[in-house]
């Protein structure tokens, strides 16, 4: 079947198309969804949120219109419509438009259970990543892959651009001391891979429990250029990443979430400025650095009274992926001296990464 009802596949001559837009023209569509007279009958679970769009239509609506037998929706942090605050509890619910059950994969239930997958033949994963290790959609991907591997269910990842995909930078996570839901794998803060490539790395490096592998298919993008700076995403990936500027600053500013400084949550410019009381570092008109920069951390560390910078819960270490960065700041090291300590880990990661690149 060449097209689904209500949706014409992307032309091979199109300059750019996401994996979601190319799904109907990919060989996995008729084989995985088991086309029968009257529609695609494979029971399909979809991991999706507000970024899961096909052109301007939500993926769920497009799949249903095409006759796909969607049985349930799994959603990550921020919920299915992407309106919940960071860290907010997300309850299971029902999508009012389709009547489909929505199961939260944030909070206590981070991994689909065997019960939740018992009526599923295939899982589709379509979330917009921003290319930073502490963005929790990567952890959701890990747990979905693990659940699918354990249940023997194939997983299809629909690839999307990485707006921070043009560079690799930051300390590599120490899995022995700092592994958490905001960093599960030994990768740098900024890893320069699409979410489809990252899924292949999770499989290939045997990072799932017990070294198992998921039956993974990545539907690639068309016309993606990794070195393009600042992809303008059609939908904000989460409530506090509203602009391309904020997304570009996010790798360098998110570590402030482990400090007593604010990053503009609750204002019109989240992740575009840093505050400590009335002291403000306004970055709204400043060009975002083309690397994971410590200049903002070093500046605010100097401004905040001694002993009041870091939160006491070690969240800064979990975000940084290492205890070393906090100790380096406390010892008064400068940016270039700190960056030099990352280089062996970055070089080793770059070699590993090469094996999984699609573009």
ABEGO torsion letter per residue (X at the ends): XABBBGBBBBBAABABBBAAAAAAABAAAAAAAGBBBGEBABBBBBBBBAABBBEABBAAAAAAAAGBBBABBBBBBGEAAGABBBGBBBBBBBBAAAGBBBBBABEABABBBAAAAAABABBBBBBBBAGBAABAAAAAAAAAAAAAAAAGBBBBBBBBBBAAAABBBEBBBBAAAABBAAEABBBBABAGBBAAAAAAAAAAAGABBGGBBBBBBBBBBBGBBAABBGBBBABBABAABABAAAAAAAAAAAAAAABABBAGBGBABBGABBBBEABBBBAAABBBBABBBAAAAAAAAAABBBGAABBAAGAAAAAAGBAAAAAAAAAGBBAAAAAAAAAAAAAAAAAAAAAABAX
